[in-house]
């Protein structure tokens, strides 16, 4: 499947901002599952790409002069292999056993993980965990905030894809299974669900397998990966700071899909 992305994030400030800095993880990279055909960022000034500690492509946009608007654009095309269920990497998965403030497993999450998986630590067990979390945590936009932890969202029984992913990470890590946060894009035929998205990956049998709790999908055939990390703060596409000003953020995203046609040479 070929996914085409057009994503614009605009920040408008009621008063002039003296300076701002934006950390952008908006550029995908090639992997066993996805191949980047074309990609570009449209930014107020040229920015050099670098790699962060998790291997994500990172751009740091710094504006030192007063400004009232920042517009960040990303667009391109990526081919997704719909048949590949797992991805292999040479880096150790052990760092993804570490809890963070957003993914700390309290007693309720530990008990839930143990109940869903029992003694199993395989893909089938984590698929059961994925379905269990989806049933326990109703998808409810506005029920949580960026700083809401997995334990808080789980206790409230609602949240969005970020909360679903954090809860899955907390449970998996409590079972001794390395798991990481993934940010990216999801294509859905229901246009109202086209959005930036988050899901989890867990390390099983020396490979990373995907678990999309929100959509109950264990095969990422319509998912375009941008970045990975221990939690949302490591992998979110846009994260920034500013001096002064009251901020309003607006995002526009279009995700379209087309089949990849392979022409066999005679």
N, C-alpha and C positions, 0 to 999 in steps of 0.2 A: 504494500500500500504506500502511495506517495502522499505525504501531508504537506500542504502549503500553509504557511503561517504569516499573518500580518498582525503585529501586536504593537500598540502605541500606549504609552503611559505618560500622562501629562500632570505636572504639579503646578498649581497656581497659588500664589501667595497674596493675601490681602494687603500686606505691607512688604516692602522690599526686603529680601533676604540678603544679609551681608556676605554670606558665603555658604556653600553647601558641598557635600560629598556624597556620591552614590556608588554603592558597590553592586555591580551588575553581573549576574550569572545568567545571561540571556543568550549564550551561544552554545549550541550542542556540539558534541564531537563524535567522530566515527567510533563505532563499536561493532561487535559481532551481530548486533540486532538492528543497528541503524547506520545509514550512510548519508552524509550531508552532501547534497548536490550543489547547493548555493546558500549563502547566509551573509547578511550584513546588518550592522547596527547603524542607525541614524541618530547621531548625537550632536550636541551643540559645538563640540570641538573634537579633534582627533584624540583617541585614547589607545594606548598600547595594551595588547593582550598579555596576560600572565596566567600561571597556574597557581591555584590555591592549594593548601595542604591535602585536600581530598582529590586533587587532579582535575577539578573543575576549571573551565576557562573563565577567567575573571577580568573584568574591566573596571577601573576605578576612575570615575568622572568627578573631577574637582573643579568647582567654579569659585574663584576667589573674589570676583567683582560683584557688586550688588545686582540682583536680578529679581524679576517678578514671576517668571515662568521657566520651567524645565520640561522639555519634551524629549522622551526617549523612545526610539522606534527600533523594532527588530522584525526582520522578514527573511523568508527563505523557503527552501524545499528540502525535504528529507525523506528518503526511502526507508520504510519499516519492513523488516522481515516478519511476516505474520506466523511463520512456522517455528521460529526459534523461541523456546520457552525459557532459556537460561543464558547467562553471560559469564564468561570466565575472565578472571583478572589475575595478574601476578602479585599484586599487593596483598598483604595480610588482611584478613577480615577481623582479626582480634580486636582492633580499636573500636569496632562497632558493637562490642559487648558493654561499653561504658554508658552508664546512665547520665542524663543531664537534668537540669531543673525541669525542663518541659517533658521529659520522658521517664522520670523517676517512678518506679512501680511501688505503689503502696500495698497494704495487705489485701485490699479488695481486688486490685489488678492481678496480684500474684495468685490469689485463690481462683480467680476467673480463668487465668491461663492454665493452671493445674487441672481445673475441672474440664476444660475444653480438650486438652491434649493428653491428660493422664500421663502415662510413661512414654508416649510416642514423641519423637523428635524428627519426624519426617514431613514431607510436603503435604501429605493428606491431613496430618494433624494441624498444620498451619492454615490449611484451607478451612478446616472446621473452626479454627480460631477466628479467621476472617469473617466467616458467616455469623459466628456468635457475636462478634463486636458490632456487626452491621445491625443485627436485631436488637442489641442492647442500647445502641446509641443512634437515635433517630436523626437523620440528616435535617438540620434546622439552621439555616443561615441566620446570623445575628445572635444566636444563643451563646456564643463564646467570642473571645477576642484573641488577638495575636499572642498575648502573654498567658493565655489559659493553658494550664498543664494537662497532661494526660489524665492524672488522677482526678482533677477537678471536672474535666469533661465527662469522664466515665461516671463519676458520682452523679452528675446532672443528667445523664442518660441522653445527651444530645450534643450536636456539634456539626462541623463541616469536615472536608477531606483532611485538613491539617490535623484536626483532633482525632479522627479515625486512625490516621497514620501514627501519630504519637502514641495512642493507646496500643496499637499493634506492636510498635517498637518496645514499649515498656513490657508487654507480655512476653514477647519473644526473648528479649534479653534476660528476663527473670527466669526463663527456662534454659538459659545457657546457649541460646542460638544468636549469633551475630545478626544484627538487622540495621538497616540504614534508611534514612529519609530520602525520597526522590521528588524533585520538582520538575515540572514540564508541562506538556500540553496533552489534552485528550480530545480525540475526535468523537463526536456523538452525532447521530442522525437527527436527534432532537436539538434544534438550533439553540434553545434556551439553555442547554447544558454545555455548549461550547465554551471552554474556559481554561484558564491556567489551572493546573491540577497538582495534587500530591498523592503519592502512594508509597508503599514500602517495598523493600527488597530484603530477603533473608538468605543467609549463606547456608546452603545445603549441598552435600555431595560435591564439594569443591567448586560450586558455582552460585551465582546470584539468581534467585527466583523472585518474581514480582507477585505482590499481593495488594490489590486495589480494594480496600475495605468498602469504600463508598459505593462502588459499582459491582462489588462481589465478583471481580475478575482476577483470575490467576494466570492469565496469558496476556501480555502487554501488546497485543497486536494493533491497537489504535493509540498507543502511548508514545510520545516523543520525549525523550529524557534530556533535560537541561543540566541538572546538577544533583549531587548527592551530599549527604552530611549526617551528623549525629542527630540533628533535628532541624526544624524550620529555619532557625537562625543561621545555620551553616549553608543552606541550600536555596533559600528564597531568591527568586529572580531579581528583585530590586530591593535594596535595603540602604537607607541613607540617614544622614544627619544634616542639620542646618543651624545657622545662627540667626535668630529672629524670625518674624513672619508667622502667620497663621495659615496652615496648609489645607488645600483641597486637592484631592487626587481623583483623576478620571482615567479609566482604562478602556480601550477599544481593542477587541480581539476577533479575528476572523480565522477559522480553521477549516480548510477544505481538503477533501480526500479524493484520490483517483487511483484506480488500479494500475500497477506497474505492468506494462506490456513488454514481454521479452520476445525479440525477433530472432529466430534461429536462422543462421546462415546455411545456405545450401552447399 
